Every structure is written in structure tokens, then in C-alpha cells.
Amino acid sequence: MANDRPILSVIIVAYKSRSEIGACLESLPREIEDRGVEVVVIDNYPADGTSEFVGDAFPWVTLLDAGGESGLWDGQQSRV
């Protein structure tokens, strides 16, 4: 029986990260040892276009919009 659960979950809290997030996500493996890698981006500053960019360029990433300028600390405290 194959295990469908991801072998690794990566959670990235993004704040004003539009110019860096692409390279970061491209560097992550999509799977390890034939098991998926789950990637979640929490966008804490949607005004810079990070959410739109990630949604368009990386459809395999789960995107959570924190809904405002809450900063890094609030993003780390989000329930994923």
C-alpha cells in the first residue's frame, strides 16, 4: 500500500517577498524518495503581488493569504 502523505512539509511565511519567493520555491524538491513534498506559503503582505505570483507560477503550492500587513510574527503564529 502506497503512502500518500507527504514526506516533508515546508511552510514559508512571506512578508514583502515578491522578488525572492520565486527562487526560494524553485529550489525546493517536489518529491523525495517517491513521496510528495507539501509546500505552504503564508503571505503576510498581499499588496506586493506575492500571492498572485505564487498562485500563477507555482500552482502546486498551497497559498494562504494572511489578509493584511500582520508581519512575520503573526504569520508564524498562524494555524496551518
SULVENWO-V703631 format. One record per run of one state. SS is the DSSP state (a for helix, b for strand, c for the rest). FROM is the first residue (numbers start at 0). TO is the last residue. If there is no record, write none. Layout:
# SULVENWO-V703631
ss:SS from:FROM to:TO
ss:SS from:FROM to:TO
This chain:
# SULVENWO-V703631
ss:c from:0 to:6
ss:b from:7 to:13
ss:c from:14 to:16
ss:a from:17 to:25
ss:c from:26 to:29
ss:b from:30 to:31
ss:c from:32 to:33
ss:b from:34 to:42
ss:c from:43 to:44
ss:a from:45 to:47
ss:c from:48 to:48
ss:a from:49 to:56
ss:c from:57 to:60
ss:b from:61 to:64
ss:c from:65 to:69
ss:a from:70 to:76
ss:c from:77 to:79
